[in-house]
Amino acid sequence: MEIKGDELLQTIQKAKEGSQLAFNLLLDNFWNSVHNFQLKRHQNENDAEDITIQTFSKAFDKIDTFDEKYQFKTWLITISKNIHIDMLRKKKSSILAESYKVKSAEIYEVIDDNPTPEDKIITEQNLAKLLKDIKQLKPKYQEVINLRYFQELSYKEISEQIGEPINNVKVKLLRAKKLLAEIIKKS
């Protein structure tokens, strides 16, 4: 069911007020438009899907800045295009960094790659801190983080287990990661 006109404006207003149902309705209505836009740019399903998820996450975080004088779909596409540009910049920078690492690695040969006892202790401490930080998230976010990263379930498996559409799982996981990053920065 496609929403337009006054119904769309009402849905956007409800989303601005924090209605999860309104967010889901907007996601369902505009997912294909944003996803197809990215598919044309990437020809890579995974990248297109990742950017689409990021687009909706950013749009929902900034929904209160949306101006009704403009088309909602155009606003989403603009966000999507900007995320794509940022991703390209990061890739370019990461390629340069990787090239530097390879050259540096050629200079310094590492004799032993096995972790030292100190490395193992540090890793265990980092994991314990991460688990403590995860426990600060709301239970619904803890659950998706646990299912995805500790139980290593696919989006489809998580969707089936929690009884929500895959798109909701992806957005929820992205929000959980953002919230966790903020918690980690503070601590």
QUIBELSUL-V325455 format. One record per residue. N is the residue number from 1. NEAR is the number of other ideal C-beta (glycine too) atoms within 8 Angstrom. Layout:
BEGIN
n:N near:NEAR
n:N near:NEAR
END
This chain:
BEGIN
n:1 near:3
n:2 near:4
n:3 near:8
n:4 near:5
n:5 near:5
n:6 near:5
n:7 near:8
n:8 near:10
n:9 near:9
n:10 near:8
n:11 near:12
n:12 near:14
n:13 near:8
n:14 near:10
n:15 near:13
n:16 near:9
n:17 near:7
n:18 near:5
n:19 near:8
n:20 near:6
n:21 near:7
n:22 near:12
n:23 near:10
n:24 near:9
n:25 near:10
n:26 near:13
n:27 near:12
n:28 near:8
n:29 near:9
n:30 near:12
n:31 near:11
n:32 near:6
n:33 near:10
n:34 near:14
n:35 near:11
n:36 near:8
n:37 near:11
n:38 near:15
n:39 near:10
n:40 near:7
n:41 near:8
n:42 near:10
n:43 near:5
n:44 near:6
n:45 near:6
n:46 near:6
n:47 near:10
n:48 near:13
n:49 near:11
n:50 near:8
n:51 near:14
n:52 near:13
n:53 near:12
n:54 near:10
n:55 near:13
n:56 near:15
n:57 near:12
n:58 near:10
n:59 near:12
n:60 near:10
n:61 near:7
n:62 near:9
n:63 near:10
n:64 near:5
n:65 near:5
n:66 near:12
n:67 near:5
n:68 near:6
n:69 near:3
n:70 near:8
n:71 near:5
n:72 near:11
n:73 near:8
n:74 near:8
n:75 near:11
n:76 near:14
n:77 near:11
n:78 near:8
n:79 near:12
n:80 near:14
n:81 near:9
n:82 near:8
n:83 near:12
n:84 near:12
n:85 near:8
n:86 near:8
n:87 near:10
n:88 near:8
n:89 near:8
n:90 near:8
n:91 near:8
n:92 near:8
n:93 near:8
n:94 near:8
n:95 near:8
n:96 near:8
n:97 near:8
n:98 near:8
n:99 near:8
n:100 near:8
n:101 near:8
n:102 near:8
n:103 near:8
n:104 near:8
n:105 near:9
n:106 near:5
n:107 near:5
n:108 near:5
n:109 near:4
n:110 near:6
n:111 near:3
n:112 near:4
n:113 near:3
n:114 near:4
n:115 near:5
n:116 near:6
n:117 near:5
n:118 near:6
n:119 near:8
n:120 near:9
n:121 near:8
n:122 near:8
n:123 near:9
n:124 near:8
n:125 near:8
n:126 near:8
n:127 near:8
n:128 near:8
n:129 near:9
n:130 near:9
n:131 near:8
n:132 near:8
n:133 near:11
n:134 near:11
n:135 near:7
n:136 near:6
n:137 near:12
n:138 near:5
n:139 near:6
n:140 near:7
n:141 near:13
n:142 near:12
n:143 near:9
n:144 near:14
n:145 near:15
n:146 near:10
n:147 near:12
n:148 near:12
n:149 near:6
n:150 near:7
n:151 near:7
n:152 near:5
n:153 near:8
n:154 near:5
n:155 near:10
n:156 near:7
n:157 near:9
n:158 near:14
n:159 near:13
n:160 near:7
n:161 near:8
n:162 near:10
n:163 near:5
n:164 near:7
n:165 near:6
n:166 near:8
n:167 near:10
n:168 near:11
n:169 near:14
n:170 near:11
n:171 near:13
n:172 near:12
n:173 near:13
n:174 near:11
n:175 near:10
n:176 near:13
n:177 near:9
n:178 near:10
n:179 near:10
n:180 near:13
n:181 near:8
n:182 near:8
n:183 near:11
n:184 near:9
n:185 near:6
n:186 near:5
n:187 near:6
END
